[in-house]
């Protein structure tokens, strides 16, 4: 099996940075043992202008059969001859995907301590797989890769025998992908889609394959038009696992729908050219604003209320000044996804002691939320029915009473700058309301007055002179020696 990854560069950003991203030196040919053979990494070319890394996997088909105890595709017994005469040493499959996780483990995670900015930046890539099984033909190859940002997807059919063209085409294609993507994203796509196109795996598919799929598919699979086919084939058509993965992906899609404006948030006012960097997504700006406010407040023990899939919790754990982070959500599915994202089962003892995920509802008081420095409600209140807001208010400000409370919510006035949003509609189907700046300030002011907090407001995202920012942030700080409590009607709610 053979795979090449090529990129081009400039004197300022040499193509040989590919070696740093892959954690493999261009001047060396290296070999790595895998469970079914030997993987070789070498560089046919390595200059500042162009660099190519090649992954060659040598597979012993006899050893593969013996290791698999006679099991073939999907775990079903093969015919005796097919066990030994097959395409596995030559055509890309799940064997190559597993080898990638062994050889390019750090690159798949997007980790590069030597060139961190390169790992986070899209780069010109050309990936070639000379022999790829394509159950579904070149058309399916295009349907799988084209929605992922590749500028060129070429799936050239390979003839059964060039000497006998009348025999027709084989089920194999020569795959070429070209475009500007992050290397980690490209590798994760290949990791998932190689066995999907082969429609087989060389090992038994266990429940932990769902976690692997969700991790590798983060950021692209939830919105992929062929999501169902990809999920079913990756999990070897095991319906129970497929249903579990599809449910998790649907939750991911709904949770991320709040941030779909990140791609188009400045459609009406953005004047960047094709040569300029793309704007930072609004979700990332929101997390950065929250982190900045928490650091300014000197918070160490932090609650993320309505934590969803744990994106903010993940960012908080990267900063050691946050000594304890608790994520709470009403949805167990969301918490399970957050646990996968955070890899709680793989955390070291020290980091694991800093984080906790709990199920709970903000409609009720919860003694577990007391005695924390800060609480965050990021894009939460707009999902609450207006008649239940007083209960949420008391649970957070009246009962839990952290020193600092951060609340973010969409600014309804900014919606006119989102060209794809029909007039009068909210940004997400689950939003019960979206407030103007005046409405949000009025609500926050009353909450602060009732519970003994001071409040200030900060913009998140581009602060339009006419309609304000896309996201509003209120920072509540408990006033010294405050003894104010919630009114009885708020408690009763």
SVG drawing of the C-alpha trace seen along z (x, -y; Angstrom):
<svg xmlns="http://www.w3.org/2000/svg" viewBox="-44 -54 63 77">
<polyline fill="none" stroke="black" stroke-width="0.4" points="0.0,0.0 1.3,-3.4 0.3,-7.0 2.1,-10.3 1.6,-13.7 3.1,-16.7 3.1,-20.4 4.8,-23.5 6.4,-26.4 8.4,-29.6 11.6,-30.7 9.6,-32.2 7.5,-29.1 9.5,-26.2 7.8,-23.1 10.1,-21.0 8.0,-22.2 6.0,-19.1 8.6,-17.1 7.9,-19.0 4.2,-18.5 4.5,-14.7 7.3,-14.4 9.5,-12.6 12.8,-14.1 13.1,-14.5 16.7,-13.3 15.9,-9.9 14.1,-6.8 12.3,-5.3 10.5,-2.0 7.8,-1.2 6.3,2.1 2.5,2.3 0.2,5.1 0.1,6.5 3.4,5.5 6.0,2.8 5.4,-0.9 8.1,-2.9 8.3,-6.7 10.6,-8.3 10.8,-11.6 11.3,-11.3 11.8,-15.0 12.5,-17.6 13.3,-21.2 12.0,-24.6 9.9,-24.8 8.4,-21.3 8.3,-18.4 6.8,-14.9 6.4,-12.4 5.6,-8.8 4.1,-6.1 4.7,-2.5 3.0,0.3 4.3,3.8 1.6,6.4 2.1,10.1 -1.3,11.5 -0.6,15.0 0.2,13.5 -2.9,11.3 -5.1,14.4 -3.5,16.2 -3.7,13.2 -7.3,12.8 -8.0,16.5 -9.5,17.0 -11.8,14.0 -12.2,11.9 -14.2,8.8 -16.6,7.7 -15.6,10.8 -17.2,13.4 -15.2,16.5 -13.5,16.2 -13.1,18.9 -9.9,20.8 -8.1,19.4 -9.4,15.8 -7.7,15.7 -4.3,15.9 -4.9,14.4 -6.3,11.0 -5.7,7.3 -4.7,6.4 -0.9,5.9 -1.6,3.5 -4.9,1.6 -5.5,-1.1 -7.8,0.1 -8.3,0.0 -4.8,1.5 -3.4,-1.8 -5.6,-3.8 -4.3,-1.9 -0.7,-2.4 -1.4,-6.1 -2.5,-6.3 0.8,-4.5 3.1,-6.6 1.4,-10.0 -0.2,-10.0 0.8,-13.5 0.0,-14.9 -3.6,-13.4 -4.1,-15.3 -2.8,-18.5 0.0,-18.7 3.4,-20.3 5.4,-21.9 8.1,-23.1 5.8,-24.7 2.4,-25.2 1.3,-28.0 1.8,-25.7 -0.2,-23.0 -3.2,-25.4 -2.9,-26.9 -4.2,-25.4 -1.5,-24.6 -1.4,-23.5 -1.6,-19.7 -1.5,-17.1 -2.4,-13.5 -2.2,-10.5 -3.2,-6.9 -2.3,-4.8 -4.7,-1.9 -7.9,-2.5 -10.9,-0.2 -14.0,-2.2 -17.2,-0.4 -19.5,-2.8 -17.1,-3.9 -15.5,-7.3 -18.8,-9.0 -18.9,-8.0 -15.3,-9.1 -16.3,-12.6 -19.3,-12.7 -17.2,-11.8 -14.2,-14.1 -15.7,-17.1 -17.7,-18.5 -14.6,-18.6 -12.9,-21.6 -10.7,-19.9 -10.3,-22.0 -9.7,-19.0 -10.8,-15.4 -9.6,-13.0 -10.6,-9.3 -9.2,-7.6 -10.6,-4.1 -8.0,-1.4 -8.5,1.2 -8.8,4.9 -6.0,5.5 -4.6,2.9 -3.9,5.5 -7.6,6.5 -9.6,3.2 -12.7,5.1 -12.6,6.6 -13.6,3.2 -12.7,1.4 -11.8,2.8 -13.3,1.6 -10.1,-0.3 -9.2,-3.9 -6.1,-6.1 -7.0,-8.9 -5.6,-12.4 -6.7,-15.2 -5.5,-18.8 -6.4,-21.8 -5.6,-24.0 -6.4,-22.2 -4.9,-21.7 -2.8,-18.6 -4.5,-17.2 -7.9,-17.6 -6.7,-15.9 -5.3,-12.9 -8.5,-12.5 -10.6,-12.4 -8.4,-9.7 -8.4,-7.7 -12.2,-7.5 -12.8,-7.4 -10.3,-4.8 -12.1,-1.9 -15.4,-3.5 -14.6,-3.3 -13.3,0.3 -16.5,1.0 -14.6,3.4 -12.3,3.6 -9.6,6.1 -10.6,6.3 -13.8,6.9 -15.7,3.6 -16.2,3.1 -18.2,0.3 -15.0,-1.8 -15.0,-2.3 -17.9,-4.9 -15.5,-7.0 -12.8,-6.8 -15.2,-7.8 -16.5,-10.8 -13.0,-12.0 -11.7,-11.7 -14.9,-13.1 -15.0,-16.2 -15.6,-19.3 -16.7,-17.7 -18.8,-14.5 -21.8,-16.0 -22.6,-18.2 -21.4,-15.8 -24.2,-15.0 -23.1,-11.3 -23.0,-11.1 -25.3,-8.0 -23.3,-6.1 -20.0,-7.0 -21.1,-6.0 -22.7,-2.7 -19.7,-1.6 -17.1,-2.7 -18.9,-0.7 -19.2,2.4 -23.0,2.0 -23.6,2.8 -26.9,1.1 -26.7,0.6 -23.3,-1.2 -24.4,-3.1 -27.5,-4.4 -25.5,-5.4 -23.0,-7.3 -25.8,-9.0 -27.5,-10.2 -24.2,-11.7 -23.6,-13.4 -27.1,-14.9 -26.5,-16.3 -23.2,-17.7 -25.0,-19.3 -27.7,-20.9 -25.2,-22.2 -23.0,-23.7 -25.9,-25.3 -25.7,-28.3 -22.3,-29.0 -23.2,-28.6 -23.0,-32.3 -19.3,-32.0 -18.8,-31.3 -21.0,-34.1 -21.2,-36.5 -19.7,-39.3 -21.2,-38.6 -22.7,-42.1 -19.8,-44.0 -16.7,-41.8 -14.3,-43.4 -11.5,-40.9 -9.9,-39.8 -9.0,-36.2 -5.4,-36.8 -6.3,-37.9 -6.8,-35.5 -10.3,-34.4 -12.0,-35.9 -11.8,-34.1 -15.1,-32.1 -17.5,-33.8 -17.5,-30.7 -13.8,-31.0 -14.1,-34.8 -16.8,-34.0 -14.6,-31.5 -11.6,-33.9 -13.8,-36.7 -15.0,-34.4 -11.5,-33.2 -10.2,-36.8 -13.0,-37.9 -12.4,-34.9 -8.7,-35.7 -9.4,-39.3 -11.7,-38.2 -9.0,-36.0 -11.3,-32.9 -9.8,-29.6 -12.8,-27.3 -15.2,-27.6 -18.7,-26.3 -19.6,-25.9 -23.4,-25.7 -25.0,-24.2 -21.5,-23.0 -22.8,-21.1 -20.0,-19.1 -17.3,-20.6 -15.6,-23.1 -15.2,-25.7 -14.2,-23.1 -11.5,-21.9 -10.1,-25.5 -10.3,-26.1 -8.2,-22.9 -5.4,-24.3 -4.8,-27.0 -3.4,-25.9 -4.8,-28.9 -8.2,-27.3 -7.7,-24.8 -11.2,-23.2 -13.6,-23.1 -17.1,-21.6 -19.2,-21.2 -23.0,-20.7 -25.6,-19.9 -29.1,-18.5 -28.3,-16.2 -26.4,-12.9 -25.7,-12.6 -24.0,-16.0 -22.0,-15.0 -20.9,-11.7 -19.7,-13.6 -17.9,-16.1 -16.2,-13.1 -15.0,-11.8 -13.7,-15.2 -11.8,-15.6 -10.7,-12.0 -11.4,-11.7 -10.5,-8.0 -7.0,-8.9 -6.2,-12.0 -3.4,-11.8 -4.3,-11.8 -3.4,-15.5 -5.5,-16.8 -8.3,-14.4 -8.6,-15.8 -9.3,-19.3 -12.3,-18.4 -15.8,-17.0 -18.9,-16.6 -22.3,-16.4 -25.9,-16.2 -28.3,-18.8 -30.9,-21.4 -30.7,-25.1 -34.4,-25.1 -33.7,-23.9 -31.3,-24.8 -28.3,-22.5 -26.1,-22.4 -23.2,-21.1 -22.9,-24.5 -22.1,-26.4 -18.8,-27.9 -17.3,-28.4 -15.4,-31.6 -17.3,-31.9 -20.1,-30.5 -20.5,-30.8 -23.8,-30.6 -22.6,-30.8 -25.5,-30.8 -27.8,-29.2 -30.5,-31.6 -32.0,-32.0 -32.8,-28.2 -34.9,-28.7 -38.7,-29.4 -39.2,-33.0 -41.5,-31.8 -38.6,-29.7 -36.0,-32.4 -36.7,-33.5 -36.0,-29.9 -32.7,-29.9 -31.9,-33.3 -32.5,-32.2 -30.6,-28.9 -27.5,-30.7 -27.5,-34.2 -29.7,-33.4 -28.6,-29.9 -25.2,-29.1 -24.0,-32.8 -20.5,-32.6 -18.4,-35.7 -18.5,-36.3 -21.2,-35.2 -20.7,-35.5 -23.7,-35.4 -23.5,-35.5 -26.5,-35.6 -27.1,-36.6 -27.8,-40.2 -31.0,-40.2 -30.2,-43.5 -27.1,-42.0 -29.3,-39.4 -29.8,-41.9 -26.1,-41.5 -26.5,-37.8 -27.7,-37.6 -28.7,-33.9 -31.1,-34.5 -34.7,-35.3 -36.1,-38.5 -37.8,-37.8 -36.3,-34.4 -34.0,-33.5 -30.5,-32.0 -31.4,-28.5 -34.6,-26.6 -34.4,-25.9 -34.0,-29.6 -37.0,-30.7 -36.1,-34.3 -33.3,-36.6 -32.9,-40.0 -31.8,-43.4 -29.1,-45.2 -31.6,-47.2 -33.7,-44.1 -30.6,-42.2 -29.3,-45.2 -32.7,-45.7 -32.9,-42.0 -29.3,-41.9 -29.7,-45.2 -32.7,-43.8 -31.0,-40.5 -27.9,-42.4 -30.1,-44.7 -32.1,-41.8 -29.1,-39.7 -26.4,-42.2 -24.2,-42.2 -22.7,-44.9 -22.9,-44.3 -20.9,-45.5 -21.4,-44.7 -18.8,-43.8 -19.1,-43.2 -18.0,-39.9 -17.2,-39.9 -17.2,-42.9 -19.0,-45.9 -21.1,-47.3 -21.7,-51.1 -25.4,-50.7 -26.5,-47.3 -23.8,-46.4 -21.9,-43.1 -23.2,-39.6 -22.9,-38.4 -23.5,-40.3 -21.5,-39.5 -22.6,-40.5 -20.1,-40.3 -21.8,-40.2 -19.5,-40.8 -20.8,-40.3 -20.7,-43.6 -18.8,-43.6 -20.6,-42.3 -23.7,-41.8 -26.6,-40.2 -29.3,-40.7 -31.4,-37.7 -33.8,-36.8 -37.4,-37.8 -39.9,-35.2 -41.6,-35.0 -38.2,-34.2 -37.6,-31.4 -41.0,-30.0 -40.5,-29.8"/>
</svg>
